[in-house]
Structure formats: C-alpha cells, structure tokens
Amino acid sequence: MTATATTDPSPRADLGITDALVVDDTGAVRSVDIYVRDGSVVSISDAGRGRVSARKVVHAAGGLTLPGFVNSHSHSYGPLCRHEGKNLPLEPWMMYGWATTVGRTREEVRLTAQLQAVEALLTGTTSMLDHLAGAIEDQEAALDAYEEIGIRALVAPMIADIRLPETVGAAPSLWPASSRAEDPALDQRSARDLIDATVALYDGWTSPSGRTGVMFGPSAPQRCSDEMMREIADISRSRGIRVHTHLLETRVQAGITPPKGFGSWLELLDDQGLLSARLSAAHGVWVSPGGIELAAGRAATFVHNPQSNLQLGSGVADLTEWRRQGLSVALGTDGVNCGGSMDMVSSMRFATVLHRPSRHDPSTWETPLSALRLATAGAAALGFGRGRLEVGEPADFSIFPTDTPAYASGEDPLATLVLSAWDHSARTVVVAGRVVVDDGRLTTIDETALLASAREARAKLLARNSHLAELARAQEPFLTELTRAAKANRPIMPFTGV
C-alpha cells in the first residue's frame, strides 16, 4: 500500500486508490478503485474498471478501506500523564488529571497535541474533537500542531467558572481541613474572561487548510454558572458556534440536584438554550429516559465513551435506550489518561459487545457495522461531512492491511478488525485527499524526534506541578469515599427484555 507517482502528464485526479475492499450499508464487501480530486472523492468503481488516472496511486492490495474514524471526545492534555491517579474513580482522578496537566507551556500544549494526533492517525482516525483544558491563550499551539500533522480537529477550550470542590455535591462543611478544599490553586477565572478568551481564539484562528477550528467547551453543567452557560448559548445561536460538554458521567453527578425549578440537568440545558443540534455531550451515563427523549427531540448528540466509562468506574451508558429514542450518537475515546488510548477500533469493540448482556434479542445487538457508523457519525456533528466513503464526500479514509494472520481465513474483514484483530494499525491514512500515513508511517512529522522529547517534557511538567499533586493526594480520601457512597439512580446495566 505504498504511495507511488504515475507518469501521466495530465491526470484527472490527485490521488487514486486501487484494489480497495470497502463495506456497503448492508455489510457486503467489494473491491473498488477510488479517485480523489481537490480533497473530495470523485469516483468509486469496481476494481480495474475505472479509466481515471491520477498523480499519485496507492495500491491497497485488498486492504480494508474505511471512512476515517471521527473521535468525538478526547483531551490532548493526557499523553504525558497517562497513568496519574490510575485505579481511581472520576472525582479523585480529576484532581490528579488537573494536577499533572495544568500550567503547561505553549510548547507542551503543542507537544501533547502532536502526540495525540500521531496516535489517532496511526490507528485510522482522521478527525477529532479536542476538549482541551489549560490556558486558552496557548491553545493556538494545538491548532498549529493539527495543521502541521494533517488531521482534522476542532479545539473546544474546556472552561468552568465554579471551583471543583463546589461541583461534587458536598457541602463545604463536609470537607475535612486536611483536604485543603479552600486552596487558592483551585480558584477559577471569571466567566467573562473565559468566554472572551474563547471567542478571541475563535475569531483569531484562520485555518490555512480549512481542517481545524474552535468551538465552545464548557466543562459540565454543574461546573459552570447559569450566567456563563446562557451567554455561551446566546453566542452559539447567533454565530453558529458548536458546543461540547460533559454530561452526567458518574453516580456522584447523578446525585447532584439541579438548580431549583428544574427536574433534570437536561431541562436546565434546554432552558439555557444549549440543547440543540449544535451541542454534543460526552458520556451521559446517568441521563434518565426523559432526558434522553428531550435531547433526541432537540437533535443534540451524545458521545459514547465505553472504555472510559468502565475504566473510571463511572457506569455503563444506556445505549439501548439512546437507540430506541432516536438519539444521535457518536463515539469517542476520552483522554488517553482515562480512556485507554486514541484507538477508535477499541472503542468500536467495546461499543459492539458491552451492551449485549442487557438485550434479550440478539437481533438488536450492536454489530461491527453499526459500531463503524458510530465511529464516523461525529463527522456530521462537527461539520466534517457525513462520515461516509462516497462520491462527493471529503476524502478521509484509512486502509487496514488484511495480509496478517488475523485475516488468514478470508472471513468478514470488518468483523475481524472490530472483534478479533489484535493490531489496529492503519497502513495508509488519507485526510482531505492527502496521504498522511504511508506504509504505517507519518509523512508529515518526524515521529522519532517527537517521541524523544516526550519523557523529558513529562519529567519537567511533573516537577513543576509537584505541589498540585500534593493537593490531589490530600483530596483523594474524601472524594473516594464520596464516590463509594454515591447511589445509582438505575441498575448499572438495565435488562431491556428486547
């Protein structure tokens, strides 16, 4: 699958992919030739039948060719601190996540974005949403990194104006003095500053390629003031800016009562004007059926992050109910420091098998094909096309080799990739018609030099933030007990009988 140049002096296409195995809407597989011009797919025909020539040709050699995966929830601050706070639930883990990533320099913001993008591209992801914490003024460095590497990405500065100890449902009187809950390090910037900085980043960023952009990223409804959320909604509505947030991820969050006058956090989001087609919300593990119905009616998107939900002990999202109520659903990995990796095939595998025990009728189970649709559905929510490998769509696709032992029997290649292959590396990745991974290697960045800088950067970051790690350790016992005592508002995995 190595890209090679043709000798045609007047090619009709910029890129050709020959002998590619593609999967149609029924799951049937066929071998085709694909041609790309000006960043879009212009032709798909049975292999060997097309007459279109191209400047560059990739010989797919029967490789499984899929629309590029869209990671609809990730955090690029994670790659330097993948295991800080491991084996903890979200509430105490968040303190470690904050303590080991806050205060990154502009160079570190760029480095972590590069590391995330490389991991994503090498496993077939062509687009992602980066819910990025840290100084908004430095986040242009992440956008620069994504432009250089060649991935599609929207950066959503993760903002909140309420101090973390005030967002976990515990009254100030319950916090022991040893937890240092009043430490000034936990203070937040004002809503005005955060909104203004996000808008300035949005207005100040012009993507040279058209592949990158900025959206709003309020951290979660319980972490943001009503005034802040209403102004974000107003700006989103008037300017068409997309919004991304976390939503009811844990049992602790499910037990936090929404403001007076609202029966649920979804009702509050709706009243604030945020619940619309411009909103995507990550997790939604503990959203009630009524909340799901409301979100579906407003055309909002929920982003399923199955491994993160399990890894942090948050719960199992009710994907069955989401599907039943017609909710728009996308797929994500979460950050690599709580969700495993940027490997979307792993997320597809979890999404395929995790929910089966709750469904009586196997004809209603998720399948490799439905998981593929989840893994590409975020394209529409992010404005990156329809997430399909079709004529007229953006030329974003990945080729997975089928000449490995996992595929030796010649069975369904998509099912093999999703359910049983142990290597999820893409051999070729194309973004906007450009080959950015060729024969399993990035064409746009020196991976060796990038990786060599990571360990040194991690050591410097942890040393600089050692006082914040002490604060995380001080809060761990209280927050862990808070999580242990939290009650579930439904069974972990409701049995539907369907």
MILUMMI-872181 format. One record per residue (C-alpha): residue in one letter; x, z, y. Coordinates in steps of 0.02 Angstrom, whole numbers, plus 50000, padded with zeros to 5 digits. Each point is the difference from the previous one (the first is absolute). Layout:
AXZY ...
***
This chain:
M500005000050000 T501444996850118 A499574990850160 T500854983150015 A499994986650134 T499304982649968 T500744983950068 D498374992950068 P500404994950181 S498195001850060 P499155013749898 R498155003350021 A500175018549959 D501235013750046 L499965008249829 G499464995249825 I499735011449851 T499974990849834 D499365005749829 A499215016050065 L498765009949895 V498515005250107 V498445010149961 D498284994450057 D498485010750039 T499505000649817 G501725005649942 A500424983049927 V501824994750016 R500614982650039 S501644991750048 V500054992550174 D501114993350137 I499795008050171 Y500514992550167 V500205008750166 R500104993650178 D500115009850163 G499795016649910 S498384995449909 V499574993349828 V499554981550016 S499864994649818 I499735007449827 S499914987649857 D500264999849812 A501865000949962 G500854983150005 R498524990950075 G500325002450185 R500994987150098 V500465010950148 S501855001850036 A500815014950086 R501575005050091 K500245014449880 V499385001949822 V499855015749895 H499924996649814 A498875014049941 A500324996249816 G498325007049945 G500165015650105 L498405009750040 T499624995650181 L498855012050090 P499405001950179 G501165012150089 F499495018249981 V499375009150155 N500525018250006 S498635007250111 H500705017650017 S501845004750010 H501185010750104 S501734993150034 Y500715016950049 G500105004349814 P501454990349922 L501385012250052 C499055015549939 R499104994649843 H499965016949912 E499965013450134 G498585011949960 K499744992349829 N498795008549881 L498945006650142 P498224995650055 L499734990850163 E499825014650120 P501705008249966 W500784983049960 M499524993650173 M501105013250079 Y501504993849902 G499544982050036 W499965004150184 A501555010949998 T501084987049916 T499474984650097 V499585005550177 G501244996650139 R500744984449924 T501084989650114 R499524982350042 E501334994149877 E499255011049864 V498264993250036 R500694982549976 L500945004849841 T498515008249916 A498894985150043 Q501314988349926 L500095010349840 Q498115000049982 A499854981350032 V501364995749875 E499175010549864 A498324992150040 L500604982049999 L501015001749840 T498415005449910 G498884986250068 T499235007650158 T499924988150146 S498975010450124 M499845018450038 L499285012850118 D501305012750056 H499165016250056 L501565005650090 A500345017750062 G501315003950130 A500324995850181 I498904985250044 E501294994250126 D501224996549857 Q498804990849885 E500444983050070 A501555002049891 A498904999349845 L499134984450064 D501704992050032 A500515004249822 Y498444992049927 E500274984450104 E501804998649939 I499595002649817 G498524988150002 I498545010749941 R498295001050082 A499685017350071 L498875009650117 V500715016350068 A498715013750035 P500845014450093 M499375015749913 I499385011050140 A499145017050012 D499745012250143 I499535015549899 R501365011349928 L500154999049810 P499615018549967 E498344997250089 T499514985549886 V499925008449829 G498435010450023 A500895016850011 A499635011450147 P501545005550100 S499705018049944 L500304995049818 W501744993250027 P501345013049960 A501345002750130 S501304994149875 S499234982650001 R500524997250182 A498404990450033 E500235002450188 D501734991850001 P500154988350152 A500714986649885 L498224997249939 D499324996050173 Q499294982650026 R500064987650143 S498414998050100 A498674987349951 R500314991150163 D501854997849966 L499724994349821 I498664987350042 D500984993250148 A501574998249895 T499064990949863 V499194988150123 A501694997050082 L500754995549830 Y498524988649964 D500124991350168 G501904999450003 W500234992549827 T499974981249982 S500334994549823 P501204985149997 S499264994549834 G498205005650016 R500265010649843 T500085017450079 G498935010450115 V499385017150053 M498405009749965 F499365017550033 G500425013249870 P499145016750032 S500655011249861 A498315006849941 P498345005350080 Q500395018649983 R501714997750081 C499394991150156 S498905006350142 D498294992550027 E500554993550170 M501494991349923 M498984991549864 R498664994250120 E501264992050116 I500854991449853 A498304993349948 D499644993750175 I501674990950013 S499834993349823 R498284993250039 S500454992250166 R501664992449946 G499714996949815 I501435011349945 R499895005549820 V500035018549953 H500705008749846 T499825018349950 H500065012349855 L498325006449939 L499485014849891 E501524999249888 T500015017749925 R498865014249948 V500615009950151 Q499444986050115 A498334998649909 G499705018450041 I500324998350187 T498345000050091 P499784985550122 P499565004050181 K498295007350033 G498604987449993 F500794988949866 G499645001049816 S501614991349950 W501624993250070 L499334982349973 E498525004050112 L501235006050133 L501064984249985 D498414989750016 D499445009650154 Q501724997950077 G499864981249977 L501434998549877 L499034995749843 S500034981050005 A500814984749924 R501545003950105 L500295016449905 S500945002649838 A500095017549928 A501245005749869 H499555010849848 G498175005150025 V500155010549842 W498685012750050 V498794989150099 S498205003149945 P498864985949937 G499085000850167 G501644997650092 I500464985349891 E498324992050035 L500255002550187 A501764992649997 A499424985249896 G498584996650122 R501244999650144 A501174988049905 A501465012250005 T501374998949868 F500605014149887 V501794998849936 H500235006449823 N501685008549966 P499835005649819 Q501775005949964 S500175009950160 N498315008249968 L500645005549830 Q501795004150049 L499445012050137 G498615007049893 S498734994250129 G498724993549875 V499284983749934 A499084989050124 D498274994749942 L500384981549988 T498464997749890 E498865005950140 W500964990050129 R499704984349899 R498175004249967 Q499635001950185 G500894983950049 L501395008350098 S501484989150050 V501505006549903 A501854996250018 L501525007149910 G501545009250058 T501495009949938 D500105013350135 G501775005150050 V501384999549871 N500255018650030 C498285003849926 G499384984349913 G501394994849883 S500634983750072 M499504984550097 D499634991449834 M498214993850016 V499934995049817 S500115018549959 S498545003350116 M499054985949915 R500335007849830 F499375017050057 A498464992050080 T499634990649839 V500095014549877 L499765016250097 H498124998850020 R499554993849826 P499665017449926 S498605002550127 R499074984249952 H498984999049840 D499824981149999 P501674990949979 S499254984450077 T500055009350167 W501845004849987 E501284993850124 T501054985749928 P501684992450044 L499054986550095 S498955012350101 A501585010150036 L500834984250065 R498544997750118 L500225017950060 A501864996850027 T499644985150113 A498385005550084 G500935008450142 A500474982950070 A498274998050076 A499985017750070 L501694997250083 G499674982450063 F501204991549880 G498804987349924 R498945002849843 G501385005249880 R499704984849889 L501154986349937 E498954985750065 V500174984650108 G499895004750182 E500555018049972 P501665007350060 A501414995649880 D500315017749940 F500325001249813 S501175007149870 I500654993149836 F500295011749854 P501094993749857 T499164998249830 D501604996549903 T500265018349959 P499605009949839 A498375007050068 Y499294982450009 A500734993949834 S498314998649911 G499334987950130 E498445010350035 D499075002550164 P501425001350127 L498995009450131 A499465013249875 T501805001349941 L500655002850175 V498685012950046 L499825009349836 S501614998849901 A501504992250088 W501365012650040 D500874989250130 H498954995850153 S501354990750094 A499514983650080 R501224985849979 T499384990350152 V498995005950150 V499334988750136 V499335006750165 A499234988150127 G500794985549905 R501755007350004 V500965004949843 V500535018050034 V500425004749821 D500934987049897 D500525003449821 G499625018450026 R501075002050156 L499545001550184 T500484984650101 T499815008550169 I501055015849991 D501575006749917 E499275012349874 T501715007149952 A500445004750178 L498265007350028 L500075011149847 A501755005950041 S499375007650163 A498535009549924 R500865015249925 E501015003550156 A498444998450109 R499045012049886 A501375013250010 K500034999150189 L498115000950013 L499845015249887 A501405009150088 R499204996850169 N498305006149940 S500585015149898 H499095012150117 L498374990649969 A500255000849812 E500105019050020 L498324999450088 A499284989849856 R500625012949876 A499225013950104 Q498294991749993 E500074994649818 P499315016149919 F498495001050114 L499574981649992 T500234999449811 E498815014649978 L498774991750120 T500024984649889 R499845010149840 A498455008950065 A499144984350065 K498394995149909 A499534982449948 N498344993450064 R499764989349844 P500824998249828 I501764993050007 M499424984549906 P498114998549998 F499324992349841 T498814986350055 G499204995749834 V500154981850055 
***
